[in-house]
Amino acid sequence: MVKDFYIKNMVCDRCIKVLKSEIELQGIELKEIELGRVKLDIKNDDERYATKEILSNNGFAIIDSAEDTLTEQVKIILIKMMENLPIQLSDKLSKHLSEKLHQDYSKISKVFSFTQGNTIEKYFIKLKIEKVKELIQTQEKNFTEISQLLDYSHINHLSGQFKNETGMSLTEYKSQQKNFRNSLDKII
C-alpha cells in the first residue's frame, strides 16, 4: 500500500539522505522523498513498524494531524527560502505562503501559532538569524551584503533583530569565532 507520510523535524538535505539510506537498508520501497515528506510502499505491519522505528531513531516523527501537517509545510517553505539566497519576495510573506499552500493566510497563521506557540513572522526571523550566523561564519560576505541577501531594508534592521535574538551585536558574534548556531529542527 503506497502511503504519504509527513515527517516532523526533516529540515535539510542530510535528513533526506539519512532517511533514504535507512529506509532502503530495511528493504522498504521508497517512492518519493523530499523535505518533510516520504512516500513509501508499505507491504505489511513489519514494514510499518520498521518505518516508525527508523524515524524515531533518527529524531523524526510521523505527523498525524492536519494542523501539524500545515505547520510543517510552512516551516519547509520558509527553510527552502533560506537555501535560495537572495530571498526574493515579490510580495508579502503572508501572500507568498497563502499562494504556496492554497489557503487563506489567516487560517495558516492561526494554525501555526496554535501548534507552535509562536507566530510565523517570529519563526521566520529566527530562521533568518540562524542563516546570518552561518553566513558570518563562512566569512564570504560583509554585514551589508548579508542584510541584502536576507531581504532586510537596512543593515540597522538586521542588527537590531540579531541583537534582540542573540543578545549580542553582529560584530560581537563574529569576534567570538564560535558556533552558537541552533539546529533548524529546534527553532520554535
C-alpha positions as CSV (number, residue, x, y, z in Angstrom):
1,M,0.0,0.0,0.0
2,V,1.6,3.3,-1.2
3,K,1.2,5.9,1.5
4,D,2.4,9.5,2.0
5,F,3.9,10.3,5.4
6,Y,4.5,13.8,6.6
7,I,7.6,13.9,8.8
8,K,8.4,16.3,11.7
9,N,11.9,17.7,12.0
10,M,13.0,16.8,8.5
11,V,14.7,20.1,7.7
12,C,17.7,19.6,5.5
13,D,19.2,17.6,2.7
14,R,21.2,15.5,5.2
15,C,17.9,14.4,6.7
16,I,16.7,13.2,3.3
17,K,20.0,11.3,2.8
18,V,19.8,9.6,6.2
19,L,16.2,8.6,5.9
20,K,16.7,7.4,2.3
21,S,19.6,5.2,3.3
22,E,17.9,3.8,6.4
23,I,14.6,3.0,4.6
24,E,16.5,1.3,1.7
25,L,18.5,-0.7,4.3
26,Q,15.3,-2.1,5.6
27,G,14.1,-3.1,2.2
28,I,11.1,-0.8,2.2
29,E,10.2,0.5,-1.2
30,L,10.8,4.3,-1.3
31,K,8.6,6.0,-4.0
32,E,9.5,9.7,-3.2
33,I,11.3,11.7,-0.6
34,E,11.5,15.5,-0.1
35,L,11.8,17.8,2.9
36,G,9.0,16.9,5.3
37,R,7.5,14.1,3.3
38,V,8.2,10.5,2.2
39,K,6.1,8.2,0.0
40,L,6.5,4.6,0.8
41,D,5.1,1.3,-0.4
42,I,4.4,-0.4,2.9
43,K,3.6,-4.0,2.3
44,N,2.9,-5.2,5.9
45,D,2.8,-4.3,9.6
46,D,6.5,-5.2,10.0
47,E,7.4,-2.5,7.4
48,R,5.1,0.0,9.1
49,Y,6.7,-0.7,12.5
50,A,10.2,-0.6,10.9
51,T,9.4,2.8,9.3
52,K,8.3,4.2,12.7
53,E,11.5,2.9,14.3
54,I,13.7,4.4,11.6
55,L,12.0,7.8,12.1
56,S,12.2,7.7,15.9
57,N,15.8,6.5,16.0
58,N,16.8,9.5,13.8
59,G,14.9,12.2,15.6
60,F,11.9,12.3,13.3
61,A,8.2,11.5,13.8
62,I,5.2,10.9,11.6
63,I,2.8,13.9,11.7
64,D,-0.8,12.7,12.2
65,S,-2.9,15.8,12.4
66,A,-3.9,18.2,9.6
67,E,-2.8,21.1,11.8
68,D,0.7,19.8,12.4
69,T,1.0,18.9,8.7
70,L,0.1,22.5,7.7
71,T,2.6,23.9,10.3
72,E,5.4,21.6,9.0
73,Q,4.6,22.7,5.4
74,V,5.0,26.3,6.4
75,K,8.4,25.5,8.1
76,I,9.6,23.7,5.0
77,I,8.6,26.6,2.7
78,L,10.5,29.0,4.9
79,I,13.6,26.8,5.2
80,K,13.7,26.4,1.5
81,M,13.7,30.2,1.1
82,M,16.8,30.3,3.3
83,E,18.5,27.9,0.9
84,N,17.9,30.1,-2.2
85,L,19.6,33.4,-1.4
86,P,18.9,36.1,-2.1
87,I,15.4,35.9,-0.7
88,Q,13.1,37.3,-3.3
89,L,9.7,38.0,-2.1
90,S,7.7,39.9,-4.8
91,D,5.0,40.4,-2.2
92,K,4.5,40.0,1.5
93,L,5.4,36.7,3.2
94,S,1.7,36.2,4.0
95,K,0.7,36.3,0.4
96,H,3.6,34.0,-0.6
97,L,2.6,31.4,1.9
98,S,-1.1,31.7,1.0
99,E,-0.3,31.1,-2.7
100,K,2.1,28.2,-2.0
101,L,-0.3,26.4,0.4
102,H,-3.5,27.4,-1.5
103,Q,-5.1,28.5,1.8
104,D,-6.2,31.7,3.4
105,Y,-3.3,33.3,5.4
106,S,-5.4,33.9,8.4
107,K,-6.1,30.2,8.8
108,I,-2.4,29.3,8.2
109,S,-1.3,31.9,10.7
110,K,-3.8,30.7,13.4
111,V,-2.9,27.1,13.0
112,F,0.8,27.8,13.1
113,S,0.5,30.0,16.2
114,F,-1.7,27.4,17.9
115,T,0.7,24.4,17.2
116,Q,3.9,26.3,17.7
117,G,3.1,28.9,20.4
118,N,4.8,31.4,18.2
119,T,3.9,33.5,15.1
120,I,5.1,32.7,11.6
121,E,6.9,36.0,11.5
122,K,8.8,35.3,14.7
123,Y,9.7,31.9,13.4
124,F,10.9,33.4,10.1
125,I,13.1,35.9,12.0
126,K,14.7,33.1,13.9
127,L,15.4,31.2,10.7
128,K,17.0,34.4,9.2
129,I,19.1,34.9,12.3
130,E,20.4,31.3,12.0
131,K,21.3,32.0,8.4
132,V,23.1,35.2,9.4
133,K,25.2,33.2,11.8
134,E,26.0,30.7,9.1
135,L,27.0,33.5,6.6
136,I,29.1,35.2,9.3
137,Q,31.0,32.0,9.9
138,T,31.7,31.5,6.2
139,Q,33.3,35.0,6.2
140,E,32.5,35.4,2.5
141,K,30.1,38.4,2.9
142,N,30.1,41.5,4.9
143,F,27.2,42.6,7.1
144,T,25.7,44.8,4.5
145,E,25.8,42.1,1.9
146,I,24.3,39.6,4.3
147,S,21.4,42.0,5.1
148,Q,20.7,42.4,1.4
149,L,20.7,38.7,0.8
150,L,18.1,38.2,3.5
151,D,15.9,41.0,2.2
152,Y,16.4,43.5,5.1
153,S,15.7,47.0,4.1
154,H,18.7,48.3,6.0
155,I,21.7,46.9,7.9
156,N,20.3,48.6,11.1
157,H,17.2,46.5,10.9
158,L,19.2,43.3,10.7
159,S,21.5,44.5,13.5
160,G,18.5,45.2,15.8
161,Q,16.9,41.8,15.1
162,F,20.2,40.0,15.6
163,K,20.9,41.7,18.9
164,N,17.3,41.1,20.0
165,E,17.5,37.3,19.2
166,T,21.1,36.5,20.3
167,G,21.9,39.2,22.9
168,M,25.0,40.3,21.1
169,S,25.8,42.5,18.1
170,L,26.9,41.2,14.7
171,T,30.5,42.2,15.5
172,E,30.5,40.6,18.9
173,Y,29.2,37.3,17.3
174,K,31.8,37.5,14.6
175,S,34.7,38.1,17.0
176,Q,33.7,35.1,19.2
177,Q,34.6,32.7,16.4
178,K,32.4,30.0,18.0
179,N,29.5,28.1,16.6
180,F,26.4,29.3,18.5
181,R,24.0,28.2,15.8
182,N,20.8,26.4,16.6
183,S,19.7,23.4,14.6
184,L,16.7,24.2,12.4
185,D,14.6,21.5,13.9
186,K,15.0,23.1,17.4
187,I,13.7,26.5,16.4
188,I,10.3,27.3,17.8
